[in-house]
Structures are given as C-alpha cells and as structure tokens.
Amino acid sequence: QVQLVESGGGLVQPGGSLRLSCVVSGRIVSIHRTGWYRQAPGKQRELVALMTSTGLTNYADSVQGRFTISRDNAKNTMYLQMNSLKPEDTGVYFCSVATFWGQGTQVTVSS
C-alpha cells in the first residue's frame, strides 16, 4: 500500500516562505507524475504544480514564479517551495503520486 505523508505547513505572514515535503512509501516518485494541489475553504481542490516522470514542470498561473516543485528520488520525497506567499495561498495542500493522495497539510498566510 502506497502512503503519502505531507509536512511543513503552518502559519506564515504575507511575503514569507514555506517548504512542504511529501514522503512517499514505495519507490514510485521517480516513475510517475507527481503533483501538489490545494483546497481553500468553500472552494474546489485545484492544481498548484505538477512534475512529470521526466522532470518537466507545470504551474498554476497564480503561483508561477513563486512556487517550485521538486523531488528527491533517492528519498522518495517531493517538495513544494513556496515564496512570496499571499493570503490567497491559504488552504490545505495535498501531494499526489499516480492515483494516491496524502492527507493534506494546512497553510495559512495571514498577518
């Protein structure tokens, strides 16, 4: 059974940074598309960033230039570096690999 465990969320002031991590049990990070999604209160879950198995990346327009997705295949871990955070980035962030999902980690951007 594949499990994904996110960490790194928290409360940060506007303009601050956070790095989310997602540890994946099972060696699938390097062979599948990986992604980060978020869900704000009262809204649908939306894509934040994707990375293909070959390393190509794609970002939502709202985070382009501020967020960076990466992974460490040796550690079966994926990351989301978030800089210049805005209040509208607030939400629960989920990592995903193939058809598997993590439980989510809360990110709150507020002064």
N, C-alpha and C positions, 0 to 999 in steps of 0.2 A: 504494500500500500504506500503510495506516494503521499508525503506530507510536506506542507509549506508553512513555515513559521516566520512571520514578519516581526520586526522590531525597529526601534529608532524614532517612533512617533513621539509627539509631545506638544507642549505649548511654546510658541516662539513669537517674537514681536515681528511686525511687518518689516521687511528688509532683511530678516535673518535667514539662517540656513539650517537645514536638517539633512541627514543622510539615513534613508531607510534601507534595511537589509532584509533579505528573504532567504532563509536557509532551506534547501530542498533535500529531502531524504530520497536517495535514489539518483543515479547518475543520468539524469535526463536534461539537465540545464544546457548542456552543450549540443544536444541533438534536436531540440525543439525550440519553437518560438517562445520567447518569454515576454511578459508584459506587466505593466503596472496600471492599475485602474483606481478610480476614486469615486466615492459617492457622498455628495453633500446632503445635508438634511432636506428631506422633501423632494429630492431630485433623483433621477435615474443614475445608475452607475455609468461612468464614462471612461473612455480610454485616455490615459495620460502619456504612456510611452511604450513602444514595442522594440524588441530586438530579435532579428531572425537568427536562425542557427548559424548563418554565415557572418553575423555581426552587423548587418545593416540595421539602421535605427530609423524610427519614425516617431514624431511627437505631435501631440495636440497643439494647435496654433496658440492656445492660451499659455502654454508652458515653454514653447520653443525659445531657445536661447537662455533659459533659466534653469531647466532641469536636464539631467544627464542620466541615462540608463546605462548600466554596465553589468558585467558578470565576471565571476572568477570560477572557471570550470573546475579547477582543481579542488575548490572548496564547495562546489555545488551551491554557490551563493550568487544571488543577484542583488543589485543595488539601485537606488534612485537617489542621486544627489540633487537636492532642491535648494536653489539660491534665490535671493531677492524675493522671498516669499511675500504673498499678498493675502489679505483677509479672504479673498475668494478662492484661495487654495485650500481652505479649511474643508475637512471631510475625513472619511475613513478610507484609507489607502489599502488596496489589495494587490498582492502579487499573483501571477498566474503563469503556469507552465503547461502547455498542451491543454488538457481538459481539467486540470487540477487548480484549486484555489486555496489561498491562505485564509486565515480567519480575520484579517484586517488589523490595521493599527491606526489610531486616531491622530490626526494632525490638526492642530488649532493655531491659527495665525491671528493674534489679537494683541492690542496694546493694553 
